[in-house]
Amino acid sequence: MRRRGLTVLLGAVLTVLLGIQIGRTDVPFVSLSPGPTVDTLGAVDRNGEPCKNPSVPSPVPSGSPAAPEPACQLVIQITGAPTSTAKGQLRMVTVSIQPNLSLIEAIKGWWARDEAVLPRKFYYPDGVTEQQVEQQSKQEFEASQSSAETIALRKLGYPVFVTVSEVTADGASVGKLQVGDIIESVDGTTVTSRQKLVELIQAKDVGTTLQIGYSRNGVKATVPITTKPGPDKKPRIGVTAQSVQHQPFQVKIRLDKIGGPSAGMMFALGIIEKMTPEDLTHGVVVAGTGEIDEEGNVGKIGGISQKLYGARAAGATVFLTPADNCEEAKRDIPEGLRLVKVSTLDDALAALNALPGGQSLPSC
């Protein structure tokens, strides 16, 4: 009996040890959880953490050595123009991704209300390294800042000029457009951004003759250009264009440790808030997410559930939600958080304007 009991005990111990070892074994999944939230109207330190008493660097004269950056800086820095202060907050939200999970961590994540466990290949496709994914995420973040600045300044009355920076050799515009020309219209439709120019050109089949309105040295003219296929077989007019805005101040966004395009809308709102005398927040802590393009369209993002929980934990009571994320978002809404559906930057601005009067807002 003693030998049998010892055998059973040893078997139980081995089973426990084996279970522990299996539980620690990595599985091909990643977990998503609420990440840091940042008030775009506030300040952060060099690690991206919120801080107080920010310093705004003074312009450095041309030819002078650059001054060291202060430890605490505004997220959105505007130099050369007066800015306003809001009583509320406009918080961008993030998702933290844990790329390497053990079986125990995966099981825990499946049961956690504010976490999601997804196949690893969903974020890290075969043949793509984590470093490559991070680099792409950083590029998307930088592009989102550019689009946010473009659309925000347009809303503030600073138009976008789409200029020709290069004419492609043997392209459709050779002898018709020149470097420095401002493209103003396509078939009579105003070109409001580089994105709009591409949309108008590609709305017609290859071989279509378009009437391109342009300005050269202050003189306006129209020229017919017949599109040719590009490497992707889509219609092109054979120029490289860039968006240019003229304003007597500088806008800079100071966040280096966050990636992805989903903060675009909140950056645009932050710029507008700082450049507007009125307090658009009305003292409310507003969070939101959404990729934004140069035409002000708000696009779908990932990790919406985790972002909702992160926003509520940061004190937000209103969450600006991309329309295409609404169905997913309303399945699990943290208590005390109001979802507002937005499809464009104008929708988001209308929602902010409606806050103080308790007006009806489009909800998910």
C-alpha positions as CSV (number, residue, x, y, z in Angstrom):
1,M,0.0,0.0,0.0
2,R,2.8,2.3,0.9
3,R,4.5,1.7,-2.5
4,R,1.2,2.3,-4.3
5,G,0.6,5.5,-2.3
6,L,4.1,6.7,-3.2
7,T,3.5,5.9,-6.8
8,V,0.3,7.9,-6.8
9,L,2.0,10.8,-5.1
10,L,4.9,10.8,-7.6
11,G,2.4,10.6,-10.4
12,A,0.5,13.6,-9.1
13,V,3.7,15.6,-8.7
14,L,4.8,14.8,-12.2
15,T,1.3,15.7,-13.6
16,V,1.5,19.1,-11.8
17,L,5.0,19.7,-13.1
18,L,4.0,18.7,-16.6
19,G,0.9,21.0,-16.4
20,I,3.1,23.9,-15.3
21,Q,5.5,23.3,-18.1
22,I,2.7,23.1,-20.7
23,G,1.2,26.2,-19.2
24,R,4.4,28.1,-19.7
25,T,4.8,26.9,-23.3
26,D,4.4,29.7,-25.9
27,V,1.4,29.5,-28.1
28,P,0.9,31.2,-31.5
29,F,-1.4,34.0,-30.2
30,V,-1.1,37.7,-29.2
31,S,-3.2,39.5,-26.6
32,L,-4.7,43.0,-26.9
33,S,-5.3,45.0,-23.8
34,P,-6.0,48.7,-23.1
35,G,-2.9,50.8,-23.7
36,P,-2.0,54.3,-22.5
37,T,-4.3,57.2,-23.3
38,V,-2.9,60.7,-24.0
39,D,-4.6,64.0,-23.8
40,T,-3.7,65.7,-27.1
41,L,-4.2,69.0,-25.3
42,G,-1.7,68.1,-22.6
43,A,2.0,67.5,-22.2
44,V,4.3,64.5,-22.1
45,D,7.8,63.7,-21.0
46,R,10.5,62.1,-23.2
47,N,9.0,58.6,-22.4
48,G,5.5,59.7,-23.5
49,E,4.2,59.9,-20.0
50,P,1.8,62.7,-18.9
51,C,3.5,65.6,-17.1
52,K,2.9,69.1,-16.0
53,N,4.5,72.5,-16.6
54,P,5.5,72.0,-20.2
55,S,8.1,74.1,-21.9
56,V,7.6,75.3,-25.5
57,P,11.0,75.7,-27.2
58,S,11.6,79.1,-28.6
59,P,12.5,79.4,-32.3
60,V,16.2,79.1,-33.0
61,P,17.7,81.7,-35.3
62,S,19.0,80.3,-38.6
63,G,22.6,79.0,-38.4
64,S,22.5,78.7,-34.6
65,P,23.1,75.4,-32.9
66,A,19.9,73.6,-31.9
67,A,18.9,74.0,-28.2
68,P,18.3,70.8,-26.2
69,E,14.7,69.8,-26.0
70,P,13.0,70.3,-22.7
71,A,12.0,67.3,-20.7
72,C,8.3,68.1,-20.7
73,Q,6.6,69.3,-23.9
74,L,3.1,69.9,-25.2
75,V,1.8,67.0,-27.3
76,I,0.7,69.5,-30.0
77,Q,3.1,72.4,-30.2
78,I,2.0,75.5,-32.1
79,T,4.6,78.3,-32.4
80,G,4.1,81.7,-34.0
81,A,0.4,81.9,-33.2
82,P,-1.8,82.4,-30.1
83,T,-3.4,79.3,-28.7
84,S,-6.3,78.7,-26.3
85,T,-6.6,76.5,-23.2
86,A,-9.4,74.0,-22.7
87,K,-11.0,72.9,-19.5
88,G,-11.7,69.4,-20.7
89,Q,-9.6,66.9,-22.5
90,L,-9.3,65.3,-25.9
91,R,-7.8,61.9,-25.3
92,M,-6.3,59.6,-27.9
93,V,-6.4,55.9,-27.0
94,T,-4.1,53.0,-27.7
95,V,-3.9,49.2,-27.6
96,S,-1.1,47.3,-25.9
97,I,-0.1,44.2,-27.8
98,Q,1.7,41.3,-26.1
99,P,3.3,39.3,-29.0
100,N,4.5,36.3,-27.0
101,L,1.9,34.4,-24.9
102,S,2.1,31.3,-22.8
103,L,-0.9,29.0,-22.7
104,I,-1.8,30.2,-19.2
105,E,-1.6,33.9,-20.4
106,A,-3.8,33.0,-23.4
107,I,-6.4,31.3,-21.3
108,K,-6.4,34.3,-18.9
109,G,-6.8,36.7,-21.8
110,W,-9.8,34.7,-23.2
111,W,-11.7,35.2,-20.0
112,A,-10.7,38.8,-19.4
113,R,-13.4,41.3,-20.3
114,D,-11.0,44.0,-21.5
115,E,-8.6,41.8,-23.4
116,A,-8.7,39.9,-26.7
117,V,-6.6,37.0,-27.8
118,L,-6.0,36.6,-31.5
119,P,-3.9,34.4,-33.8
120,R,-0.3,35.8,-34.0
121,K,-0.4,35.9,-37.8
122,F,-3.2,38.4,-37.6
123,Y,-0.6,41.0,-36.5
124,Y,2.7,39.3,-37.6
125,P,2.2,37.6,-41.0
126,D,4.5,34.8,-42.0
127,G,7.8,36.2,-43.3
128,V,7.4,39.6,-41.6
129,T,9.4,40.4,-38.5
130,E,8.2,42.3,-35.4
131,Q,10.7,45.0,-36.3
132,Q,9.1,45.4,-39.8
133,V,5.7,45.6,-38.3
134,E,6.8,48.2,-35.8
135,Q,8.5,50.2,-38.6
136,Q,5.3,50.2,-40.7
137,S,3.3,51.2,-37.6
138,K,5.6,54.2,-37.1
139,Q,5.2,55.2,-40.7
140,E,1.4,55.0,-40.4
141,F,1.6,57.2,-37.3
142,E,3.6,59.8,-39.0
143,A,1.2,59.8,-42.0
144,S,-1.7,60.2,-39.7
145,Q,-0.1,63.3,-38.2
146,S,0.3,64.8,-41.6
147,S,-3.3,64.1,-42.6
148,A,-4.5,65.5,-39.3
149,E,-2.6,68.7,-39.7
150,T,-3.8,69.1,-43.3
151,I,-7.5,68.7,-42.7
152,A,-7.4,70.7,-39.4
153,L,-5.7,73.7,-41.1
154,R,-8.2,73.5,-43.9
155,K,-11.0,73.7,-41.4
156,L,-9.3,76.7,-39.9
157,G,-9.2,78.5,-43.2
158,Y,-5.8,77.6,-44.6
159,P,-6.4,76.0,-48.0
160,V,-4.3,73.2,-49.5
161,F,-2.4,73.9,-52.7
162,V,-1.6,70.8,-54.7
163,T,1.5,71.5,-56.6
164,V,3.5,69.6,-59.2
165,S,6.8,68.5,-57.8
166,E,7.9,66.3,-60.8
167,V,6.7,65.6,-64.3
168,T,7.2,62.0,-65.3
169,A,9.3,61.5,-68.4
170,D,7.2,60.2,-71.3
171,G,4.1,60.7,-69.1
172,A,0.8,62.2,-70.1
173,S,1.7,65.7,-68.8
174,V,5.0,66.3,-70.7
175,G,4.8,69.7,-72.4
176,K,1.5,70.5,-70.6
177,L,2.3,70.8,-66.9
178,Q,5.5,72.1,-65.2
179,V,7.1,71.8,-61.8
180,G,5.5,74.4,-59.5
181,D,2.1,74.5,-61.3
182,I,-0.8,74.5,-58.8
183,I,-3.5,71.9,-59.9
184,E,-6.8,73.5,-59.1
185,S,-9.5,71.3,-60.7
186,V,-10.2,68.2,-62.7
187,D,-13.2,68.4,-65.1
188,G,-14.4,71.4,-63.2
189,T,-14.3,69.8,-59.7
190,T,-12.0,71.6,-57.2
191,V,-8.9,69.8,-56.1
192,T,-8.8,70.2,-52.3
193,S,-5.9,67.8,-51.5
194,R,-3.5,65.4,-53.1
195,Q,-5.9,62.6,-52.2
196,K,-8.7,64.3,-54.0
197,L,-6.6,64.7,-57.1
198,V,-5.9,61.0,-57.2
199,E,-9.6,60.2,-56.6
200,L,-10.8,62.5,-59.5
201,I,-8.2,61.1,-61.9
202,Q,-8.9,57.4,-61.0
203,A,-12.7,57.9,-61.2
204,K,-12.4,57.6,-65.0
205,D,-11.0,54.8,-67.2
206,V,-7.5,54.8,-68.6
207,G,-7.4,56.8,-71.8
208,T,-9.9,59.4,-70.7
209,T,-9.1,63.0,-71.6
210,L,-9.4,65.2,-68.5
211,Q,-9.6,68.9,-68.3
212,I,-7.0,69.9,-65.8
213,G,-7.3,73.4,-64.4
214,Y,-4.0,74.8,-63.1
215,S,-2.3,78.1,-62.1
216,R,1.2,79.0,-63.2
217,N,2.9,82.2,-61.9
218,G,-0.6,83.5,-61.0
219,V,-2.1,82.9,-64.4
220,K,-4.9,80.4,-64.6
221,A,-5.4,78.0,-67.5
222,T,-6.9,74.7,-68.5
223,V,-5.2,71.9,-70.4
224,P,-6.6,68.6,-71.8
225,I,-4.6,65.6,-70.6
226,T,-5.3,62.0,-71.6
227,T,-4.5,59.5,-68.8
228,K,-2.1,56.6,-69.2
229,P,-1.8,53.4,-67.2
230,G,0.6,53.4,-64.3
231,P,2.5,50.4,-63.0
232,D,-0.7,49.4,-61.1
233,K,-2.7,49.7,-64.3
234,K,-4.6,52.6,-62.8
235,P,-5.0,55.9,-64.7
236,R,-2.3,58.5,-64.2
237,I,-1.6,62.0,-65.6
238,G,2.2,61.5,-65.2
239,V,3.0,63.9,-62.4
240,T,4.1,63.7,-58.7
241,A,2.1,66.1,-56.6
242,Q,2.5,67.4,-53.1
243,S,0.2,69.2,-50.7
244,V,1.4,72.7,-49.6
245,Q,-0.3,74.9,-47.0
246,H,0.8,78.4,-46.2
247,Q,0.3,79.6,-42.7
248,P,2.3,82.0,-40.5
249,F,2.9,79.4,-37.7
250,Q,4.3,76.0,-37.2
251,V,2.5,72.9,-35.9
252,K,4.4,69.9,-34.5
253,I,3.1,66.8,-32.8
254,R,5.4,65.3,-30.1
255,L,4.7,61.6,-29.6
256,D,7.4,59.2,-30.5
257,K,6.5,55.9,-28.8
258,I,3.1,55.3,-30.3
259,G,2.3,53.7,-33.7
260,G,-0.5,53.2,-36.1
261,P,-2.9,55.6,-37.9
262,S,-5.8,55.6,-35.4
263,A,-5.0,58.8,-33.5
264,G,-5.5,61.0,-36.6
265,M,-8.9,62.3,-35.8
266,M,-8.0,63.2,-32.2
267,F,-4.9,65.0,-33.4
268,A,-7.0,67.0,-35.9
269,L,-9.5,67.9,-33.1
270,G,-6.6,68.9,-30.9
271,I,-5.1,71.3,-33.4
272,I,-8.5,72.9,-34.0
273,E,-9.1,73.2,-30.3
274,K,-5.8,74.9,-29.7
275,M,-6.4,77.4,-32.6
276,T,-10.0,78.2,-31.6
277,P,-10.8,80.8,-28.9
278,E,-13.9,78.8,-27.8
279,D,-13.5,75.8,-25.5
280,L,-14.7,72.9,-27.8
281,T,-14.5,70.4,-25.0
282,H,-16.8,72.4,-22.7
283,G,-15.0,70.9,-19.7
284,V,-15.8,67.3,-20.7
285,V,-13.2,64.5,-20.9
286,V,-13.7,63.2,-24.5
287,A,-11.9,60.2,-25.9
288,G,-11.9,58.9,-29.4
289,T,-10.2,57.1,-32.2
290,G,-10.2,56.9,-36.0
291,E,-7.9,57.1,-38.9
292,I,-8.4,60.4,-40.9
293,D,-7.6,61.3,-44.4
294,E,-6.9,64.7,-46.0
295,E,-10.6,65.0,-46.9
296,G,-11.7,64.6,-43.3
297,N,-13.1,61.0,-43.6
298,V,-12.8,59.0,-40.4
299,G,-11.9,55.3,-41.0
300,K,-12.3,52.0,-39.1
301,I,-9.6,51.0,-36.6
302,G,-8.6,47.8,-34.7
303,G,-8.9,47.1,-31.0
304,I,-12.0,49.2,-30.4
305,S,-13.1,47.2,-27.3
306,Q,-9.8,47.6,-25.5
307,K,-9.8,51.3,-26.4
308,L,-13.2,51.8,-24.8
309,Y,-12.0,50.4,-21.5
310,G,-8.8,52.4,-21.7
311,A,-10.8,55.6,-22.3
312,R,-13.2,54.9,-19.4
313,A,-10.3,54.2,-17.0
314,A,-8.8,57.6,-18.0
315,G,-12.0,59.3,-17.0
316,A,-13.7,59.8,-20.4
317,T,-17.5,60.0,-20.5
318,V,-17.8,60.5,-24.3
319,F,-16.2,58.4,-26.9
320,L,-16.1,59.4,-30.6
321,T,-16.4,56.2,-32.5
322,P,-15.8,55.6,-36.2
323,A,-19.1,54.6,-37.8
324,D,-17.7,51.3,-39.2
325,N,-16.7,50.3,-35.6
326,C,-20.1,50.9,-34.0
327,E,-21.5,47.4,-34.3
328,E,-18.4,45.9,-32.6
329,A,-18.2,48.8,-30.0
330,K,-21.7,48.6,-28.7
331,R,-21.4,44.9,-27.8
332,D,-19.5,45.7,-24.7
333,I,-19.7,49.3,-23.5
334,P,-18.1,50.2,-20.2
335,E,-20.5,51.7,-17.8
336,G,-20.6,55.5,-17.8
337,L,-19.2,55.8,-21.4
338,R,-21.4,57.3,-24.1
339,L,-20.6,56.3,-27.7
340,V,-21.0,58.9,-30.4
341,K,-20.9,57.7,-34.1
342,V,-18.7,59.8,-36.4
343,S,-18.0,59.4,-40.1
344,T,-16.1,62.7,-40.7
345,L,-14.3,65.4,-38.9
346,D,-17.3,67.5,-39.3
347,D,-19.4,64.9,-37.4
348,A,-16.8,65.0,-34.5
349,L,-16.9,68.8,-34.4
350,A,-20.7,68.8,-34.4
351,A,-20.7,66.3,-31.5
352,L,-18.3,68.6,-29.5
353,N,-20.5,71.6,-30.2
354,A,-23.6,69.8,-29.0
355,L,-22.1,68.7,-25.6
356,P,-23.0,71.6,-23.4
357,G,-26.7,71.7,-24.3
358,G,-27.3,67.9,-23.9
359,Q,-28.5,67.8,-27.5
360,S,-29.2,64.5,-29.2
361,L,-26.1,62.9,-30.7
362,P,-25.8,60.1,-33.2
363,S,-25.1,57.1,-31.1
364,C,-23.8,53.6,-32.1
